[in-house]
């Protein structure tokens, strides 16, 4: 499998459309935000727990949506990727890379009911 494409990650503090690509999705996804003070988040793919797609009306008009990724990471419990094209396709693409990363690291996620 070739090098996976990077996802566009919203990196604006004030809603201005400033974007930076996420890192290669074979190990982790990174997002950066801020103009004067830069903040970077790194999410290890094997820690991803769940995915949620939201498609607000104003984004659907342009064929866009948001992808929210929940993780087991304490420092970065979620990552929101805003205003991306084909969010459902990107979710499936990300899910595939998460499974590949888990297989490579030999990690399995188990859910317990309380």
N, C-alpha and C positions, 0 to 999 in steps of 0.2 A: 504494500500500500504506500503511495507517495506521501509527500509532506502535506498534512492537512491544512486547509485554508484557515486564515485567522478570522475571528469574529470581530466586528466593529463594536467597540465598547464606548458608551457615553462617558465622557470625562469632563463634563461641564459642572460647575458649581451653581451657575445661575440660569441654566436652561439653554445657553447658547450652544449651537451645534458644533462642538469641538470634539473630534474623535481620534482615538488611537487604536491601533490593532491589538488584539489580544495575542499572547504568545502562541507558539505552535501548540496545538492541542494534543500532542502526544504525551505530555506530562502534566501541564498546568495551564490555567487561564489567568492572565494578568489584566488588570485594568488600572488606568491612571486617571487622575482628575486633579483639577486645580490649575490656576494660571500662575500666581505668584508662589504659592506654597504647593508643592506637588505631593500627592498621596498616591501610593501604589499598593494595590491589593493583589495577592497571589492565592489562587485557589487550586489545590492539588486535585486532579480529576478523580482519583480513586476515592476521595472523600465526598463526592457529590451524592446527595441523598434523593433529591426530587427536582422536577422541572415544572414550571408553570408558564403558560403562554397567556398574555392578556392582549386583547386587540381593541383598544378604545376606538370609538366611532371616528374621531378626527384622524387617527392613524390609519384605520381601515380604508379611508378615502384614498389614501396614497399607496395602499398595498403593504403597509408596515404593521409591526406589532412589537411587543416587549416580551423578552424571555427572562424569567426569574429563576435562578439556579440556587437551590438550598443545599447546604453542605453540613457535614459533621464538624467542621472546623470552628473552633471557639473564636478565633480572631476575625474570621470572615464567614459568618453564618449564612450570608446570601450575597449573590452577585446579580445585579439587574443590568441586562443588556437592552438598551432602549432603541426604539425606532429602527428595527432591522427588517429587511425584506425577507419574506417567507419564514416567519418565526417558527412555524410547525416543522418545516424542513430542517431548519437550523437546530431545533430541539432534537430531532431524530439523528442528525449528524453528530451532535454533541453526545447523545446517548451512546452512539456507536463507539466514539473515542473513549468515553468513560469505561465501557465494558472492556475495550482493548487494554486500557491502562490497568484495570483491575486484574485482568488475566496475566498481564506482564509482571505485576507485583505480587500475584497470587493472593489477592485480597478478596474476601467475600463480605457482604453486608448482611447482617441479620437484624430483623426487627422483632422486638419483644413487646407484647401487650401487657399493660399494667392492670 
